[in-house]
C-alpha cells in the first residue's frame, strides 16, 4: 500500500498496485520508467524500464539488480525499432502529460503498436483538450477501454495548500507520516468520484485486447545495440 504526499497519486498507485499484481504475463514495459519507480508493481516474467535518461536507467538497475530486469534508452516518440504486437503489459505514469501534444500522441501511438494481442495498456494523463483524441486512438486499437477519472476536488484542495511552485514532494509537513496518512484518507474519496469527469483533473486509461486479432511477435531485441549487458540503446 502506498502513502504518498499527494492524495491523487496515492489513489493512482494503490489502484495500479492492485491491478498489476494479477498480471503475470511474459513481457512488461514501464514507459518513461525513470529509475524504475514502478518496478515493484510488475509481476511479469521480464521487466523493461524505458527512459530517455541513461542515469535513471543505471540507478534503476542498481536498485533492481536481477536477471529479469532490463533498461531501454529511448525517446517515447521514436520506438520504431521495437517489435510490434510483442509486449504483454505496458504502463506509463507521471510522464505523458509533460510531452507536447504532437509527441504525446506519437508516444501513445507507438505504445499501442507495441501491445501484444492480449495486452493491457495503462497510462495516466491530464484531462485536457487532447483527451478525446487519445480516447479515440485507444478505442481504435483496443476492444476494451476503461476510463478512471481521478484527482478530484478534495485532492486538488489538499494539494493546493501544500504546493510550492507546483511541487509538493519536499514539503516539510506534507511529507510527515501523519499527513501522509491524511493524504491516504483523502485518496479514498477518489473511489467515490472516479466515474465522474467533471469533478476530476486526471484520467487513467486501462485498455485491453487488440482489435483485428494480430499475431503475437517475440519481444526480440537481439538486433539492438547495447550500452552494457542490461541496457539497450535506441537513440
C-alpha positions as CSV (number, residue, x, y, z in Angstrom):
1,X,0.0,0.0,0.0
2,X,1.2,3.5,-0.9
3,X,1.1,6.5,1.4
4,X,2.3,9.3,-0.8
5,X,2.3,13.1,-0.2
6,X,-0.4,13.7,-2.8
7,X,-3.9,12.1,-2.3
8,X,-4.3,11.8,-6.1
9,X,-1.0,9.9,-6.5
10,X,-1.8,7.7,-3.5
11,X,-5.1,6.7,-5.3
12,X,-3.3,6.1,-8.6
13,X,-0.5,4.0,-7.3
14,X,-2.7,1.9,-5.0
15,X,-5.1,1.3,-7.9
16,X,-2.2,0.3,-10.1
17,X,-0.7,-2.0,-7.5
18,X,-3.9,-3.9,-7.1
19,X,-4.4,-4.1,-10.8
20,X,-0.9,-5.2,-11.8
21,X,-0.5,-7.9,-9.1
22,X,-2.8,-10.1,-11.2
23,X,-0.8,-9.7,-14.4
24,X,1.9,-12.4,-14.6
25,X,2.5,-12.3,-18.4
26,X,5.8,-12.6,-20.1
27,X,6.9,-9.1,-21.0
28,X,6.2,-5.9,-19.1
29,X,7.2,-2.4,-20.3
30,X,7.4,0.6,-18.0
31,X,7.3,3.5,-20.4
32,X,9.2,6.5,-19.0
33,X,10.3,4.5,-16.1
34,X,12.7,7.0,-14.5
35,X,14.7,4.9,-12.0
36,X,12.2,2.0,-12.3
37,X,9.7,3.7,-10.0
38,X,7.0,1.1,-10.9
39,X,9.2,-2.0,-10.8
40,X,7.8,-3.4,-7.6
41,X,4.3,-3.4,-9.0
42,X,5.2,-5.5,-12.1
43,X,4.7,-9.3,-11.7
44,X,5.6,-10.0,-15.4
45,X,8.4,-12.6,-16.1
46,X,10.6,-9.8,-17.5
47,X,10.6,-6.1,-16.8
48,X,11.9,-3.5,-19.3
49,X,12.2,0.1,-18.0
50,X,12.2,2.6,-20.9
51,X,13.5,6.1,-20.4
52,X,15.4,8.9,-22.2
53,X,17.7,9.4,-19.2
54,X,20.6,7.0,-19.0
55,X,21.5,7.8,-15.4
56,X,17.9,7.0,-14.4
57,X,18.2,3.6,-16.0
58,X,21.6,2.9,-14.4
59,X,20.1,3.9,-11.0
60,X,17.1,1.6,-11.5
61,X,19.4,-1.4,-12.4
62,X,21.5,-0.8,-9.3
63,X,18.3,-0.9,-7.2
64,X,16.8,-3.9,-9.0
65,X,19.8,-6.0,-10.0
66,X,18.3,-9.3,-11.1
67,X,18.3,-11.4,-14.3
68,X,14.8,-10.4,-15.3
69,X,15.1,-6.6,-15.2
70,X,16.4,-4.5,-18.2
71,X,16.7,-0.9,-19.3
72,X,15.9,0.6,-22.7
73,X,17.3,4.1,-23.5
74,X,14.8,5.6,-25.9
75,X,12.6,8.5,-26.8
76,X,8.9,7.5,-26.5
77,X,8.1,9.2,-29.8
78,X,10.8,7.1,-31.6
79,X,10.2,3.4,-30.9
80,X,10.2,2.1,-34.4
81,X,13.0,-0.4,-33.7
82,X,10.9,-2.3,-31.1
83,X,8.8,-5.2,-32.5
84,X,5.1,-4.6,-32.8
85,X,2.4,-6.7,-31.1
86,X,5.0,-8.0,-28.6
87,X,4.5,-6.5,-25.2
88,X,2.0,-8.1,-22.7
89,X,1.8,-5.2,-20.2
90,X,2.5,-1.6,-20.8
91,X,2.3,1.0,-18.1
92,X,3.1,4.8,-18.3
93,X,2.7,7.1,-15.3
94,X,3.7,10.7,-14.5
95,X,5.3,11.5,-17.8
96,X,3.0,11.7,-20.9
97,X,1.4,14.9,-19.5
98,X,4.7,16.7,-19.8
99,X,5.1,16.0,-23.5
100,X,3.9,18.5,-26.1
101,X,0.7,17.3,-27.9
102,X,2.3,16.0,-31.0
103,X,4.9,14.0,-29.1
104,X,2.3,12.7,-26.6
105,X,0.1,11.4,-29.5
106,X,3.2,9.9,-31.2
107,X,4.2,8.2,-27.9
108,X,0.7,6.7,-27.3
109,X,0.5,5.5,-31.0
110,X,3.9,3.8,-30.5
111,X,2.8,2.1,-27.3
112,X,-0.4,0.9,-28.9
113,X,1.7,-0.6,-31.8
114,X,3.9,-2.5,-29.3
115,X,1.0,-4.0,-27.4
116,X,0.5,-7.7,-27.9
117,X,-2.9,-9.2,-29.0
118,X,-4.0,-9.8,-25.4
119,X,-2.1,-7.0,-23.8
120,X,-3.1,-4.5,-21.2
121,X,-2.1,-0.9,-21.6
122,X,-2.4,1.6,-18.7
123,X,-1.5,5.2,-18.9
124,X,-2.4,8.3,-16.8
125,X,-2.9,11.7,-18.5
126,X,-4.4,15.1,-17.7
127,X,-8.0,15.7,-18.5
128,X,-7.2,18.3,-21.2
129,X,-8.1,19.1,-24.8
130,X,-6.2,16.1,-26.1
131,X,-8.4,13.7,-24.0
132,X,-10.9,13.0,-26.8
133,X,-8.2,12.3,-29.4
134,X,-6.4,9.9,-27.1
135,X,-9.6,8.2,-26.2
136,X,-10.4,7.7,-29.9
137,X,-6.9,6.4,-30.6
138,X,-7.3,3.8,-27.8
139,X,-10.7,2.7,-28.9
140,X,-9.3,2.3,-32.5
141,X,-6.7,-0.1,-31.2
142,X,-8.3,-2.0,-28.4
143,X,-11.6,-3.8,-27.8
144,X,-12.0,-2.7,-24.2
145,X,-11.1,0.8,-22.9
146,X,-11.9,1.6,-19.3
147,X,-11.6,5.2,-18.0
148,X,-10.9,6.0,-14.4
149,X,-11.1,9.7,-13.5
150,X,-9.0,10.9,-10.5
151,X,-7.6,14.0,-8.8
152,X,-11.0,15.1,-7.5
153,X,-11.8,18.4,-5.9
154,X,-10.8,17.2,-2.4
155,X,-7.4,16.1,-3.6
156,X,-7.0,19.3,-5.5
157,X,-7.7,21.5,-2.5
158,X,-5.4,19.5,-0.2
159,X,-2.5,19.6,-2.7
160,X,-3.0,23.3,-3.5
161,X,-2.5,24.1,0.2
162,X,0.9,22.4,0.3
163,X,2.2,23.0,-3.2
164,X,5.3,25.2,-3.8
165,X,5.5,26.2,-7.4
166,X,3.5,23.2,-8.4
167,X,5.8,20.8,-6.4
168,X,4.8,19.1,-3.2
169,X,7.3,16.3,-2.7
170,X,9.7,18.1,-0.4
171,X,7.2,19.9,1.8
172,X,8.3,19.5,5.4
173,X,4.8,19.0,6.7
174,X,3.1,17.1,3.8
175,X,5.9,14.5,3.9
176,X,5.4,13.6,7.6
177,X,3.7,10.3,8.5
178,X,0.5,11.9,9.9
179,X,0.0,13.9,6.8
180,X,0.7,11.0,4.5
181,X,-1.9,9.1,6.4
182,X,-4.3,12.1,6.0
183,X,-3.5,12.1,2.2
184,X,-4.4,8.4,2.1
185,X,-7.7,9.0,3.8
186,X,-8.5,11.8,1.3
187,X,-7.5,9.4,-1.5
188,X,-10.3,7.1,-0.5
189,X,-12.8,9.7,-1.8
190,X,-11.3,9.2,-5.3
191,X,-13.1,5.8,-5.4
192,X,-16.4,7.7,-5.0
193,X,-15.8,10.1,-7.8
194,X,-13.7,8.0,-10.3
195,X,-16.6,7.7,-12.8
196,X,-17.3,11.5,-12.9
197,X,-15.3,13.5,-15.3
198,X,-16.4,17.0,-14.2
199,X,-15.0,16.6,-10.6
200,X,-11.5,15.5,-11.7
201,X,-8.4,16.7,-13.4
202,X,-6.7,13.5,-14.5
203,X,-7.6,10.2,-16.1
204,X,-6.2,6.7,-16.1
205,X,-6.9,4.7,-19.2
206,X,-7.0,0.9,-19.0
207,X,-7.0,-0.7,-22.4
208,X,-7.2,-4.4,-23.2
209,X,-7.1,-6.8,-26.1
210,X,-6.0,-5.5,-29.5
211,X,-8.5,-5.3,-32.4
212,X,-8.1,-7.2,-35.7
213,X,-6.6,-10.2,-33.9
214,X,-2.9,-9.7,-34.9
215,X,-0.3,-12.4,-34.5
216,X,1.9,-12.0,-31.4
217,X,5.6,-11.4,-32.1
218,X,8.5,-12.1,-29.8
219,X,10.0,-9.2,-28.0
220,X,13.3,-9.8,-29.7
221,X,16.0,-7.1,-29.1
222,X,18.9,-9.0,-30.4
223,X,19.5,-6.5,-33.3
224,X,19.6,-3.5,-31.0
225,X,22.9,-2.0,-29.7
226,X,23.7,-2.4,-26.0
227,X,25.3,0.2,-23.8
228,X,26.0,-2.6,-21.3
229,X,24.7,-6.1,-20.9
230,X,21.4,-4.9,-19.4
231,X,20.7,-1.6,-21.2
232,X,19.6,-1.4,-24.9
233,X,20.1,1.8,-26.9
234,X,17.5,3.1,-29.4
235,X,19.0,6.7,-29.5
